[in-house]
Amino acid sequence: GVRRQGHRVARAVDEVVSAPALLVHASGRRTIQLASALVAVAWLLVLVLGALAPGAWLEAGDDPISTALFLGVGALVPLGVSLLPAGPGPASALVAVVPPVLAVTSVVGAASLVLGVGPAGGAAACVWMMGTIVLALLGAGRIIRALTVREGRAVELGVGAALASLPVGAVWLVMSRLGVDPMGVSSLIVLCTAGHFHFTSVGLVTLMVLAPGRARSPRARAALTVALASTIAAIPLIAAGWSGVPVVMHVGVWLLAAAVLAYAVTTLVAVLPTLTMRASKVALGLSCLAPLGSMPLAVLYVQQGIDIDVMVHVHGLLNAY
């Protein structure tokens, strides 16, 4: 009894002591958490109203991708950014403005999914895009810093890539809200691309950045670092593929699928057992099990083995939730 409780306390203290300093300070995280909680409540309200009045003006309540992206822009991305580790050396002056900018623009960006396609939705998405540009400037600084350091270079590149690629998803969201279909693709593809870059850029990369620090085995840390580096490389390849280069798209999707699957399996084996809180174990375990089903579907999709409906309702929603 007493000895077991003592071990639990010791492990919890070890987790806290070994946790890296975070990009956003404590009061800033509280601001972001409050805004994200309000969006989560609004998300539940949208789901209820969408179920009660399907086909009404609440677009995010009728479309599963819009619903997921509503939560992603308004809650997942801000919370993910707040958990990114701080870099070595003095912090950028932009760090101080991240919490208020992120809290305000993410809420407005989430509102664009409720306002639907049109000038109002487009304007709200533009506000979010401006917020992501601030984050991208911060990310560019982390990428430049990564070129000058040796220790922790993969983490610096991961943080930089997560922040710097966010405007790509925001631009696709703006096009979706304005009803713009670039290169003749469907409106569903535009919306799904916006969702892909929001969830991959911050949601996935944040987990990958944090995972190596939790692994106790050098081999596991090395495997997780390689998975992170591969994901960083795959994100721009997939972006280029959407611009009309199918071969690059295939390479990017195969690389991302392999990286995510390697991360998921390694995390289940080497990171999950180090956590002490049961809720954390359940949440992390579920998040690692989801890609085991979703990422093979991404490979099948680029090989034209499944249609877009399966990608939307299985791959997309598994990765989102």
ZAFIVO-333578 format. One record per atom (N, C-alpha, C): x, y, z. Coordinates in steps of 0.02 Angstrom, whole numbers, padded with zeros to 5 digits, always signed. Layout:
BEGIN
XYZ...
END
This chain:
BEGIN
+00039-00060+00000+00000+00000+00000+00042+00064+00000+00077+00076+00057+00115+00138+00063+00172+00139+00012+00206+00082+00004+00262+00079-00044+00237+00092-00115+00178+00063-00133+00151+00072-00200+00134+00146-00211+00102+00177-00162+00086+00248-00169+00149+00290-00175+00200+00271-00139+00263+00308-00144+00293+00304-00213+00289+00244-00244+00315+00237-00312+00275+00279-00361+00209+00282-00351+00167+00322-00396+00184+00396-00390+00194+00420-00329+00212+00490-00319+00279+00505-00350+00327+00458-00341+00393+00469-00370+00391+00473-00446+00351+00430-00476+00345+00431-00549+00311+00495-00573+00261+00518-00536+00227+00580-00555+00274+00639-00550+00315+00641-00496+00364+00695-00489+00415+00692-00545+00436+00631-00563+00485+00623-00617+00457+00650-00683+00392+00638-00695+00361+00664-00757+00362+00740-00757+00347+00770-00700+00344+00843-00697+00414+00873-00705+00463+00844-00669+00531+00870-00672+00561+00864-00742+00546+00807-00776+00576+00795-00842+00538+00830-00898+00480+00861-00883+00442+00894-00935+00479+00956-00959+00480+00967-01026+00517+01025-01052+00480+01089-01038+00517+01145-01037+00485+01211-01032+00443+01222-01094+00385+01252-01085+00338+01258-01140+00343+01327-01174+00322+01328-01237+00325+01389-01276+00282+01444-01245+00223+01427-01221+00175+01476-01194+00178+01472-01118+00182+01529-01085+00186+01531-01012+00119+01511-00981+00119+01500-00915+00061+01471-00881-00002+01514-00889+00002+01580-00878-00058+01622-00885-00083+01622-00957-00037+01620-01005-00057+01617-01075-00093+01552-01091-00069+01497-01061-00102+01432-01072-00173+01433-01044-00183+01466-00987-00250+01471-00959-00297+01509-01005-00271+01563-01036-00312+01601-01084-00332+01557-01143-00284+01520-01169-00298+01475-01226-00346+01420-01205-00337+01392-01146-00381+01338-01123-00453+01363-01114-00461+01424-01090-00528+01452-01081-00562+01460-01149-00527+01490-01197-00555+01499-01264-00572+01431-01296-00528+01382-01287-00540+01316-01316-00599+01282-01283-00608+01292-01218-00665+01263-01183-00730+01293-01209-00731+01358-01222-00791+01390-01249-00807+01362-01318-00755+01351-01359-00766+01322-01425-00793+01250-01419-00767+01212-01371-00790+01143-01362-00864+01142-01343-00885+01189-01300-00956+01193-01282-00997+01212-01343-00973+01260-01382-01008+01280-01443-01011+01222-01492-00958+01182-01495-00956+01123-01539-01012+01074-01521-01021+01062-01456-01075+01019-01434-01143+01048-01453-01150+01114-01446-01212+01147-01464-01226+01141-01539-01173+01149-01579-01180+01141-01651-01203+01070-01669-01174+01021-01636-01194+00952-01648-01267+00941-01633-01290+00968-01576-01359+00958-01555-01406+00993-01604-01391+01057-01620-01434+01094-01666-01433+01064-01736-01375+01039-01757-01371+01007-01822-01413+00944-01825-01417+00907-01768-01457+00847-01766-01532+00863-01765-01549+00918-01730-01619+00937-01725-01646+00970-01788-01601+01006-01824-01623+01043-01884-01574+01032-01941-01571+00970-01967-01524+00957-02022-01543+00999-02083-01491+01023-02118-01502+01064-02177-01512+01137-02162-01509+01156-02098-01518+01227-02080-01452+01264-02092-01448+01326-02068-01389+01368-02081-01327+01345-02044-01336+01300-01995-01278+01276-01957-01242+01222-01997-01201+01243-02045-01167+01196-02089-01124+01147-02050-01091+01171-01997-01046+01127-01959-01084+01072-01923-01149+01080-01914-01188+01027-01882-01210+00973-01929-01207+00987-01995-01231+00939-02044-01175+00900-02078-01116+00928-02082-01060+00899-02118-01007+00875-02069-00988+00810-02070-00941+00785-02020-00872+00817-02025-00849+00835-02086-00784+00866-02093-00785+00936-02065-00838+00974-02080-00844+01042-02052-00847+01039-01976-00884+00989-01950-00890+00982-01877-00822+00968-01845-00784+00923-01875-00718+00906-01848-00671+00966-01854-00673+01002-01910-00629+01059-01920-00647+01117-01873-00711+01123-01858-00733+01173-01809-00697+01163-01743-00696+01100-01720-00662+01085-01657-00586+01090-01665-00561+01072-01724-00489+01074-01736-00461+01145-01734-00494+01190-01772-00470+01260-01774-00480+01294-01707-00537+01282-01675-00553+01319-01615-00523+01291-01551-00505+01227-01550-00481+01197-01487-00417+01157-01496-00415+01111-01544-00356+01068-01550-00293+01106-01566-00295+01149-01617-00235+01187-01636-00211+01232-01579-00255+01273-01548-00230+01315-01493-00200+01274-01436-00233+01219-01417-00207+01179-01362-00141+01146-01382-00136+01124-01444-00074+01094-01468-00016+01143-01466-00029+01204-01490+00023+01256-01489+00045+01270-01417-00002+01271-01370+00015+01287-01301+00058+01233-01268+00060+01173-01298+00100+01118-01270+00168+01111-01304+00181+01149-01357+00245+01144-01391+00301+01168-01345+00358+01135-01345+00413+01155-01301+00447+01219-01323+00473+01256-01275+00512+01316-01290+00579+01295-01317+00609+01339-01356+00675+01324-01385+00731+01347-01339+00792+01329-01355+00849+01352-01315+00861+01426-01327+00892+01458-01278+00908+01529-01286+00849+01574-01270+00856+01639-01280+00803+01687-01264+00742+01677-01309+00683+01687-01280+00621+01678-01318+00610+01736-01366+00577+01722-01421+00560+01774-01469+00509+01822-01439+00512+01885-01460+00464+01935-01436+00392+01916-01456+00385+01876-01510+00319+01856-01533+00283+01810-01483+00322+01776-01440+00292+01729-01393+00240+01763-01349+00253+01825-01330+00209+01861-01284+00140+01873-01315+00136+01880-01381+00072+01895-01412+00035+01832-01434+00068+01773-01429+00036+01712-01452-00029+01697-01416-00033+01698-01348-00096+01680-01315-00156+01723-01336-00152+01791-01333-00212+01829-01353-00228+01821-01427-00176+01822-01470-00189+01814-01542-00221+01747-01556-00194+01694-01527-00220+01627-01539-00290+01618-01511-00302+01644-01451-00368+01637-01420-00422+01671-01461-00408+01731-01487-00459+01769-01524-00468+01741-01594-00413+01734-01630-00419+01715-01701-00444+01643-01709-00428+01599-01663-00452+01529-01669-00527+01526-01660-00554+01565-01614-00627+01566-01604-00662+01594-01666-00634+01647-01694-00664+01676-01755-00657+01627-01813-00600+01593-01817-00591+01544-01870-00640+01486-01864-00653+01463-01803-00702+01410-01794-00771+01434-01814-00786+01498-01802-00851+01526-01820-00862+01524-01896-00807+01526-01935-00814+01524-02008-00847+01460-02031-00838+01406-01992-00869+01342-02010-00944+01342-01997-00966+01384-01951-01037+01390-01936-01070+01439-01985-01034+01493-02002-01062+01544-02047-01071+01518-02118-01033+01465-02136-01042+01435-02202-01005+01470-02257-01022+01453-02319-00989+01481-02378-01019+01549-02394-00975+01599-02401-00999+01666-02416-00952+01719-02387-00969+01782-02395-00925+01836-02371-00911+01833-02297-00962+01818-02256-00953+01817-02184-00905+01760-02164-00917+01701-02191-00873+01645-02175-00802+01657-02201-00796+01686-02260-00730+01701-02287-00692+01752-02245-00728+01804-02221-00696+01855-02180-00672+01825-02114-00714+01782-02084-00694+01750-02021-00633+01705-02031-00631+01668-02087-00573+01626-02101-00510+01667-02113-00519+01727-02142-00461+01772-02153-00431+01795-02086-00474+01806-02037-00449+01825-01970-00405+01770-01942-00429+01708-01950-00389+01651-01927-00323+01646-01965-00326+01659-02030-00265+01656-02070-00213+01707-02046-00235+01766-02026-00189+01816-02000-00157+01791-01935-00195+01757-01894-00167+01730-01833-00115+01676-01847-00128+01634-01898-00079+01582-01914-00015+01612-01943-00020+01670-01975+00041+01702-02002+00087+01723-01945+00058+01748-01890+00099+01764-01831+00135+01702-01805+00098+01646-01802+00128+01584-01780+00182+01560-01829+00170+01570-01894+00218+01549-01944+00284+01588-01938+00279+01652-01922+00340+01692-01912+00380+01664-01853+00345+01645-01800+00379+01614-01743+00409+01547-01764+00373+01509-01805+00398+01445-01828+00459+01452-01872+00459+01504-01914+00517+01515-01958+00580+01528-01916+00571+01564-01861+00628+01576-01816+00654+01512-01786+00609+01465-01769+00630+01402-01740+00666+01359-01793+00644+01362-01855+00678+01324-01908+00748+01351-01919+00755+01417-01920+00821+01447-01929+00867+01428-01870+00838+01428-01810+00877+01410-01751+00899+01337-01754+00856+01294-01783+00873+01223-01788+00935+01212-01830+00948+01257-01877+01007+01250-01921+01072+01267-01885+01066+01298-01826+01126+01320-01790+01141+01278-01728+01096+01229-01712+01107+01188-01653+01114+01114-01674+01143+01075-01631+01149+01003-01643+01101+00963-01599+01103+00977-01534+01060+00942-01488+00989+00969-01494+00942+00923-01502+00872+00942-01506+00852+00972-01573+00891+00958-01626+00876+00988-01691+00809+00963-01718+00795+00898-01709+00732+00871-01735+00671+00903-01702+00677+00915-01636+00622+00948-01600+00612+01019-01625+00668+01056-01634+00663+01124-01659+00631+01126-01728+00652+01079-01772+00623+01076-01838+00549+01057-01834+00532+01012-01788+00462+00992-01780+00418+01049-01758+00440+01086-01708+00402+01144-01685+00397+01196-01741+00453+01209-01774+00452+01258-01828+00406+01237-01885+00409+01173-01904+00367+01149-01959+00293+01152-01940+00277+01135-01877+00207+01137-01855+00179+01207-01861+00217+01256-01838+00193+01325-01839+00195+01355-01909+00249+01341-01946+00257+01372-02012+00208+01346-02064+00184+01284-02056+00138+01256-02105+00065+01270-02091+00050+01300-02034-00019+01315-02018-00054+01361-02069-00020+01413-02094-00053+01456-02144-00076+01419-02206-00043+01363-02222-00065+01324-02281-00136+01299-02270-00149+01270-02211-00216+01248-02195-00265+01306-02192-00242+01363-02165-00286+01421-02159-00305+01448-02228-00258+01447-02276-00274+01471-02344-00327+01426-02376-00320+01361-02366-00370+01315-02394-00438+01326-02359-00437+01343-02295-00500+01358-02261-00532+01420-02289-00492+01472-02302-00519+01533-02333-00550+01517-02400-00516+01478-02441-00543+01460-02507-00608+01421-02499-00611+01377-02449-00672+01339-02437-00730+01384-02418-00717+01433-02374-00770+01478-02352-00792+01527-02406-00747+01542-02453-00764+01587-02508-00792+01550-02569-00793+01483-02564-00819+01444-02620-00772+01439-02679-00707+01448-02667-00657+01444-02720-00634+01372-02728-00634+01347-02791-00611+01279-02805-00550+01282-02850-00490+01287-02821-00430+01292-02862-00417+01229-02903-00392+01237-02962-00373+01181-03005-00431+01135-03020-00493+01161-03011-00551+01122-03029-00569+01066-02981-00539+01064-02921-00556+01012-02874-00623+01028-02840-00654+00979-02811-00719+00989-02780-00713+01028-02715-00769+01056-02693-00770+01092-02629-00755+01046-02571-00772+00982-02577-00757+00934-02523-00682+00924-02517-00647+00920-02574-00574+00912-02572-00541+00974-02540-00567+01033-02556-00539+01095-02527-00547+01093-02451-00606+01074-02427-00618+01072-02355-00576+01018-02322-00570+00959-02354-00529+00906-02325-00455+00924-02322-00432+00962-02373-00362+00983-02372-00349+01032-02314-00397+01076-02302-00391+01121-02245-00387+01081-02180-00430+01031-02174-00429+00989-02114-00364+00951-02107-00339+00924-02163-00276+00885-02161-00219+00927-02132-00211+00988-02156-00154+01028-02134-00162+01054-02062-00223+01064-02040-00233+01085-01971-00217+01027-01922-00244+00968-01937-00235+00912-01891-00165+00884-01894-00135+00881-01954-00068+00854-01960-00016+00902-01934-00022+00967-01953+00030+01016-01936+00040+01022-01861-00015+01027-01824-00008+01039-01752-00028+00978-01711-00085+00948-01724-00107+00892-01684-00057+00834-01684-00040+00810-01743+00006+00754-01749+00077+00772-01730+00102+00828-01757+00172+00846-01745+00183+00862-01671+00135+00892-01637+00143+00906-01565+00154+00841-01527+00114+00790-01540+00123+00726-01507+00191+00696-01524+00212+00702-01587+00276+00674-01607+00335+00711-01575+00327+00777-01566+00380+00816-01534+00388+00796-01461+00333+00784-01427+00335+00769-01356+00354+00697-01340+00340+00651-01387+00349+00579-01373+00421+00559-01357+00472+00581-01395+00540+00557-01379+00562+00574-01308+00541+00630-01281+00560+00648-01213+00532+00602-01160+00478+00566-01177+00447+00520-01129+00476+00449-01134+00505+00433-01192+00531+00365-01201+00596+00357-01163+00605+00301-01130+00664+00289-01090+00717+00248-01127+00696+00214-01179+00744+00174-01218+00775+00217-01272+00842+00215-01280+00875+00252-01334+00849+00232-01403+00835+00167-01413+00809+00144-01477+00740+00174-01491+00699+00176-01440+00632+00205-01449+00637+00279-01464+00681+00315-01429+00690+00386-01442+00714+00397-01514+00760+00354-01536+00786+00361-01604+00730+00347-01655+00690+00296-01643+00635+00280-01689+00584+00336-01693+00568+00366-01635+00520+00421-01633+00548+00483-01667+00613+00494-01660+00644+00552-01693+00643+00544-01768+00657+00483-01792+00654+00470-01864+00582+00479-01890+00533+00456-01851+00463+00464-01871+00445+00538-01876+00469+00578-01828+00457+00650-01830+00488+00682-01892+00552+00665-01905+00586+00693-01963+00551+00674-02028+00527+00612-02032+00493+00589-02092+00426+00626-02102+00392+00639-02047+00329+00676-02052+00341+00747-02075+00394+00779-02048+00411+00846-02070+00425+00848-02145+00459+00797-02170+00475+00794-02241+00412+00779-02283+00366+00740-02256+00307+00720-02294+00257+00777-02303+00252+00823-02254+00201+00876-02257+00209+00919-02320+00268+00946-02336+00274+00986-02398+00267+00944-02461+00285+00880-02458+00276+00837-02517+00202+00829-02534+00161+00819-02483+00089+00812-02494+00060+00879-02518+00085+00934-02491+00062+01000-02514+00079+01009-02588+00139+00989-02608+00159+00994-02679+00116+00948-02722+00098+00890-02695+00057+00842-02731-00011+00871-02748-00040+00909-02700-00104+00940-02713-00099+00992-02767-00039+01016-02782-00030+01067-02834-00025+01037-02903-00035+00971-02908-00038+00940-02974+00021+00896-02992+00057+00870-02942+00114+00824-02955+00099+00758-02922+00064+00712-02957+00041+00649-02926+00097+00607-02896+00155+00604-02930+00210+00562-02905+00233+00587-02836+00238+00653-02829+00258+00681-02765+00206+00666-02712+00142+00669-02730+00089+00653-02684+00096+00581-02659+00110+00534-02703+00117+00464-02684+00175+00455-02635+00231+00486-02651+00290+00481-02606+00273+00510-02537+00241+00568-02537+00225+00601-02474+00177+00559-02432+00126+00530-02463+00077+00491-02425+00109+00427-02398+00148+00392-02439+00182+00332-02415+00229+00348-02357+00266+00404-02364+00313+00423-02311+00276+00441-02247+00222+00479-02254+00183+00499-02195+00151+00438-02162+00123+00393-02202+00092+00333-02173+00142+00292-02134+00202+00281-02163+00253+00242-02129+00275+00276-02064+00283+00343-02067+00305+00380-02008+00253+00377-01952+00190+00387-01970+00137+00387-01919+00128+00318-01888+00131+00267-01930+00124+00199-01903+00183+00182-01857+00244+00202-01877+00302+00190-01834+00295+00227-01768+00272+00289-01772+00261+00328-01710+00209+00294-01666+00153+00273-01696+00098+00244-01656+00121+00180-01620+00154+00135-01656+00175+00072-01626+00228+00084-01573+00277+00127-01588+00330+00141-01539+00303+00175-01476+00256+00219-01486+00226+00254-01428+00187+00205-01385+00149+00160-01416+00112+00110-01378+00158+00067-01336+00216+00050-01364+00262+00004-01330+00307+00040-01280+00333+00099-01299+00387+00130-01259+00366+00192-01220+00311+00225-01239+00291+00287-01204+00231+00275-01158+00182+00239-01183+00121+00228-01144+00135+00200-01074+00179+00150-01067+00192+00123-00999+00223+00173-00951+00252+00228-00976+00285+00276-00931+00235+00324-00899+00174+00327-00924+00124+00374-00897+00094+00346-00833+00077+00390-00787+00050+00368-00723-00026+00378-00718-00053+00427-00754-00125+00441-00749-00163+00395-00797-00216+00363-00772-00255+00316-00813-00288+00352-00872-00315+00412-00860-00348+00449-00914-00300+00465-00970-00238+00483-00952-00187+00498-01002-00170+00436-01043-00166+00379-01009-00151+00317-01044-00206+00299-01094-00269+00307-01072-00325+00291-01117-00325+00337-01177-00317+00403-01165-00319+00451-01220-00262+00439-01269-00201+00430-01243-00144+00419-01287-00150+00352-01323-00174+00301-01288-00183+00236-01320-00232+00239-01378-00288+00272-01368-00338+00278-01422-00310+00317-01481-00272+00371-01465-00244+00411-01519-00192+00373-01560-00160+00323-01529-00111+00282-01565-00144+00225-01603-00201+00202-01579-00236+00148-01614-00271+00174-01677-00294+00236-01676-00331+00263-01734-00291+00260-01799-00227+00281-01800-00189+00279-01864-00179+00209-01891-00183+00158-01849-00174+00090-01873-00229+00072-01924-00287+00105-01917-00341+00095-01965-00344+00149-02019-00325+00210-02000-00335+00266-02047-00279+00273-02099-00216+00262-02079-00161+00275-02126-00158+00226-02184-00172+00161-02175-00176+00118-02234-00228+00141-02284-00282+00173-02260-00333+00199-02305-00305+00256-02347-00261+00297-02318-00230+00351-02357-00190+00324-02415-00153+00270-02403-00114+00238-02457-00161+00210-02510-00215+00177-02488-00263+00149-02536-00295+00204-02578-00307+00262-02547-00340+00317-02583-00296+00343-02639-00232+00354-02626-00188+00380-02680-00177+00327-02733-00187+00263-02716-00182+00210-02766-00250+00198-02799-00299+00242-02783-00367+00237-02811-00401+00172-02792-00386+00148-02732-00417+00087-02708-00481+00099-02671-00492+00160-02646-00555+00178-02612-00576+00247-02636-00639+00264-02625-00664+00329-02648-00661+00381-02593-00678+00443-02610-00672+00499-02564-00720+00492-02504-00777+00459-02514-00824+00452-02459-00795+00411-02401-00759+00358-02419-00726+00318-02367-00672+00358-02332-00634+00397-02371-00581+00439-02342-00611+00490-02292-00667+00520-02311-00697+00571-02269-00725+00541-02205-00763+00487-02212-00800+00462-02154-00761+00413-02111-00707+00385-02137-00667+00338-02097-00598+00368-02081-00558+00379-02133-00490+00406-02123-00493+00473-02087-00531+00520-02115-00532+00588-02087-00556+00591-02015-00611+00557-02002-00640+00561-01935-00600+00522-01883-00569+00466-01904-00525+00430-01858-00466+00473-01837-00436+00507-01885-00378+00550-01870-00399+00611-01828-00458+00637-01841-00480+00698-01806-00497+00684-01733-00533+00630-01721-00559+00619-01654-00518+00568-01615
END
